[in-house]
Amino acid sequence: MDQWIFTPEELYQFPSITYGGMSLEEEWLRRLTGCILIQAIGARLEVPLPTLATAMTFFHRFFTQHSFVHYRLEVVAACCLYFACKVEESFRNINDVVGSTMLNILGPNNHSEDHAKLFHSLREGILQYEMILVETLCFDIALNHPYTPLIDMLAQTEADESVAHSALAFLNDSMRLPLCLLYDPKLIAAACICLAYRDQLIPQT
């Protein structure tokens, strides 16, 4: 059985809940926030979708073993993206990752005197967290994402372009939540297609 697939009951045993005192809803909100940050950083750096999916999967897996209380969300998110770019051979320079992260956290108009200090701190944090991330993942870094089965299923069902776009949008959004910790990629892909077809049946106002 896949070591990274958990039962719904096991979600309540993750460190942020068991030791950090968070509710499941609070823990999921932190996951959502981190993945939105990963997508925002990735968009600035034009990172391919599969690499973003890998980064978000790494993020979700990291916090099955560690608590949000003990690790800075924004540093873990940036670290997961940086490492995912290596794994997926879509390499991005660490300084670019740091710069994009700071833009998303501080905004483009922030000219704090501590900017250089913050840049260095974030850069060092990413490099330090990278080793912890690799150990947490147990070097299990070859991932199967729902994108491939989604494309196959869309072709098999001869879905039209609007359904395909809708299914892809649902899939991109689903990566923000820890569904990868609960379900097989094929099941996630199938659910996104079902949602896309249902979306086409709902009258638009």
C-alpha positions as CSV (number, residue, x, y, z in Angstrom):
1,M,0.0,0.0,0.0
2,D,1.2,3.5,-0.8
3,Q,2.8,5.0,2.4
4,W,1.4,8.4,1.4
5,I,-2.2,7.5,1.2
6,F,-4.1,8.0,4.4
7,T,-7.6,7.3,5.7
8,P,-9.8,10.2,6.7
9,E,-9.4,9.2,10.3
10,E,-5.6,9.4,10.0
11,L,-5.8,13.1,8.9
12,Y,-6.6,13.9,12.6
13,Q,-3.3,12.4,13.7
14,F,-1.1,14.8,11.7
15,P,1.3,16.7,14.0
16,S,-0.3,20.1,13.5
17,I,-3.5,18.7,15.0
18,T,-2.1,16.2,17.5
19,Y,0.7,18.4,18.9
20,G,-0.1,21.9,17.5
21,G,-3.6,22.1,18.8
22,M,-5.1,23.0,15.4
23,S,-8.5,21.8,14.1
24,L,-8.6,19.9,10.9
25,E,-10.2,23.0,9.2
26,E,-7.3,25.2,10.4
27,E,-4.7,22.7,9.2
28,W,-6.4,22.5,5.8
29,L,-6.5,26.3,5.6
30,R,-2.7,26.4,6.2
31,R,-2.2,23.8,3.4
32,L,-4.4,25.9,1.1
33,T,-2.4,29.1,1.9
34,G,0.9,27.3,1.3
35,C,-0.2,25.9,-2.1
36,I,-1.6,29.2,-3.2
37,L,1.8,30.7,-2.5
38,I,3.5,27.9,-4.4
39,Q,1.2,28.6,-7.4
40,A,1.8,32.4,-7.2
41,I,5.6,32.0,-7.0
42,G,5.5,29.5,-9.8
43,A,3.4,31.7,-12.0
44,R,6.0,34.5,-11.7
45,L,8.8,32.1,-12.6
46,E,6.7,30.4,-15.4
47,V,7.1,27.0,-13.8
48,P,5.2,24.2,-15.7
49,L,2.0,22.8,-14.2
50,P,3.5,19.3,-13.5
51,T,6.3,20.9,-11.5
52,L,3.8,22.9,-9.5
53,A,1.8,19.8,-8.8
54,T,5.0,18.1,-7.6
55,A,5.8,21.0,-5.3
56,M,2.3,21.0,-3.8
57,T,2.4,17.2,-3.3
58,F,5.8,17.6,-1.5
59,F,4.2,20.4,0.7
60,H,1.3,18.2,1.7
61,R,3.5,15.2,2.4
62,F,5.9,17.3,4.5
63,F,3.2,18.3,6.9
64,T,2.1,14.8,7.4
65,Q,5.3,14.5,9.4
66,H,5.8,18.0,10.7
67,S,3.7,20.7,12.4
68,F,2.9,24.1,11.0
69,V,3.7,25.4,14.5
70,H,7.3,24.5,14.1
71,Y,8.0,25.3,10.5
72,R,7.5,28.5,8.6
73,L,4.8,28.0,6.0
74,E,6.3,30.4,3.4
75,V,9.8,28.9,3.7
76,V,8.5,25.3,3.3
77,A,6.4,26.4,0.3
78,A,9.3,28.1,-1.4
79,C,11.6,25.1,-0.5
80,C,9.1,22.6,-2.0
81,L,8.9,24.6,-5.2
82,Y,12.7,25.0,-5.5
83,F,13.2,21.2,-4.9
84,A,10.4,20.3,-7.3
85,C,12.1,22.3,-10.0
86,K,15.2,20.1,-9.5
87,V,13.2,16.9,-9.5
88,E,11.2,17.7,-12.6
89,E,14.2,19.1,-14.5
90,S,12.7,22.6,-14.8
91,F,15.5,24.2,-12.7
92,R,15.0,27.7,-11.3
93,N,17.8,29.7,-9.7
94,I,17.4,29.9,-5.9
95,N,17.8,33.7,-5.9
96,D,14.9,33.9,-8.4
97,V,12.8,31.7,-6.1
98,V,13.6,33.8,-3.1
99,G,12.9,37.0,-5.0
100,S,9.6,35.8,-6.3
101,T,8.7,34.6,-2.8
102,M,9.5,38.0,-1.3
103,L,7.4,39.8,-3.9
104,N,4.4,37.6,-3.0
105,I,4.9,38.0,0.7
106,L,5.9,41.7,0.9
107,G,4.5,43.2,-2.3
108,P,6.2,45.0,-5.1
109,N,6.3,48.4,-3.3
110,N,8.1,47.3,-0.2
111,H,11.5,48.9,0.1
112,S,12.3,47.9,3.7
113,E,15.8,48.7,4.9
114,D,15.9,45.0,6.1
115,H,15.2,43.8,2.6
116,A,18.7,42.3,2.1
117,K,18.6,40.7,5.5
118,L,15.2,39.2,4.8
119,F,16.4,37.9,1.4
120,H,19.4,36.2,3.0
121,S,17.3,34.8,5.8
122,L,14.8,33.3,3.4
123,R,17.5,31.9,1.1
124,E,19.3,30.2,4.0
125,G,16.0,28.9,5.3
126,I,15.2,27.3,2.0
127,L,18.5,25.6,1.8
128,Q,18.2,24.3,5.4
129,Y,14.7,23.1,4.9
130,E,15.7,21.3,1.7
131,M,17.6,18.6,3.6
132,I,14.7,18.1,6.0
133,L,12.3,17.9,3.1
134,V,14.4,15.2,1.4
135,E,14.6,13.2,4.6
136,T,10.9,13.6,5.2
137,L,10.0,12.3,1.8
138,C,12.3,9.3,2.3
139,F,13.8,10.1,-1.1
140,D,10.4,9.1,-2.6
141,I,10.3,11.8,-5.2
142,A,9.0,10.0,-8.3
143,L,5.4,11.0,-8.5
144,N,2.3,10.2,-10.6
145,H,0.0,13.1,-11.0
146,P,-3.6,13.2,-12.1
147,Y,-2.7,15.1,-15.2
148,T,-1.8,12.1,-17.3
149,P,-5.0,10.0,-16.5
150,L,-7.0,13.2,-16.9
151,I,-5.8,13.7,-20.5
152,D,-6.3,10.0,-21.3
153,M,-9.9,10.0,-19.9
154,L,-10.8,13.2,-21.8
155,A,-9.6,11.5,-25.0
156,Q,-11.5,8.3,-24.2
157,T,-14.8,10.2,-23.5
158,E,-14.2,12.5,-26.5
159,A,-14.8,15.5,-24.3
160,D,-15.2,18.9,-26.0
161,E,-12.8,21.7,-25.3
162,S,-15.0,23.4,-22.7
163,V,-15.2,20.3,-20.6
164,A,-11.5,19.8,-20.9
165,H,-10.7,23.3,-19.8
166,S,-13.2,23.0,-16.9
167,A,-11.7,19.6,-15.8
168,L,-8.2,21.0,-15.9
169,A,-9.3,24.0,-13.8
170,F,-10.9,21.7,-11.2
171,L,-7.7,19.7,-11.1
172,N,-5.4,22.7,-10.7
173,D,-7.6,23.9,-7.8
174,S,-7.7,20.4,-6.3
175,M,-4.0,20.3,-5.9
176,R,-4.3,23.0,-3.2
177,L,-6.1,20.6,-0.9
178,P,-4.5,17.3,0.5
179,L,-6.6,15.1,-1.9
180,C,-3.3,13.5,-2.9
181,L,-3.0,12.1,0.6
182,L,-6.5,10.5,0.3
183,Y,-7.0,9.3,-3.2
184,D,-5.3,7.7,-6.2
185,P,-4.4,10.1,-9.0
186,K,-6.8,8.3,-11.4
187,L,-9.7,8.8,-9.0
188,I,-8.9,12.5,-8.6
189,A,-8.8,12.9,-12.4
190,A,-12.1,11.1,-12.9
191,A,-13.8,13.2,-10.2
192,C,-12.5,16.4,-12.0
193,I,-14.0,15.2,-15.3
194,C,-17.4,14.4,-13.6
195,L,-17.4,17.9,-12.0
196,A,-16.6,19.4,-15.4
197,Y,-19.5,17.6,-17.1
198,R,-21.8,18.6,-14.2
199,D,-20.7,22.2,-14.6
200,Q,-21.7,22.2,-18.2
201,L,-25.3,21.1,-17.2
202,I,-25.7,23.9,-14.7
203,P,-27.4,27.0,-16.4
204,Q,-25.1,30.0,-16.4
205,T,-26.7,33.2,-15.1
